[in-house]
């Protein structure tokens, strides 16, 4: 009887090991971490780079100590540095830590039906950035310098949730279920940006129109109606001109009117709030963090791992790193 039981266990083990590869089996397979290629390092001092690497190492330790990949390989990498704009004054360096969720997939090209491989690309990522909001084309811990636009675009106002700012949910691709969820972690209840008021916005647009006429005098007759729109609006009372500038995306340089917040196709014009920062800190110090979760909701491995990562990314730990 004992021999029969042992034989049954042995045959059952062989049967399990010989199972054809399936998504369900791979989803339960313990995953791995893998360091990706070293990212770029641009315009960072050697002393600041050492400290910034310590910050990203701390972020990696926070996540990897509290999250175990399943059914995937997590490729992680870092980037340090900034591209310089003429006249721009920097208060803190931007740098970030990224994770890429690469699923285990059955190898349909192999004769061995248990074979699998690690996916080569993924729509599911996590990005934790210090001193930069990349969804605002881009907000840095710096003034705008000679930026051609003169302001940044905010799709919707951040909402305070559990002590942190939720920057919104966005469907990235209308033809697939890929979504981004953005969070902002700051000092107290303050923000590293502020509204551009209507008067400021109109004066910027007027300056851009004047430049367009200087470069192409033949366009003056066509642009005169937009000059008139701007000049007419500038005669309004200060109470009207001091309101936040909410505009339509395709009305830039062709000002028609301001719109209400939430209007389809609109944006809120903003500018860096330099008073937000503690200016005596070294450029390596994180003065705010953005956390962006990007996920394709068509796969259980993506969804399960993202939920586990969200639990491992401790916003209170990140907040405690600010100003350090």
RASUL-V520321 format. One record per helix or strand of 3 or more residues. SS is the DSSP state (H for helix, E for strand). FROM is the first residue (numbers start at 1). TO is the last residue. If there is no record, write none. Layout:
ss=[SS & SS]
from=[FROM & FROM]
to=[TO & TO]
This chain:
ss=[H & H & E & H & E & E & E & E & H & E & E & E & E & E & H & H & H & E & H & E & H & E & H & H]
from=[2 & 23 & 32 & 46 & 72 & 95 & 116 & 125 & 134 & 152 & 159 & 164 & 178 & 193 & 198 & 217 & 238 & 246 & 249 & 266 & 274 & 289 & 300 & 315]
to=[17 & 27 & 35 & 64 & 81 & 106 & 118 & 130 & 136 & 154 & 161 & 173 & 185 & 195 & 215 & 233 & 241 & 248 & 251 & 272 & 276 & 296 & 312 & 321]
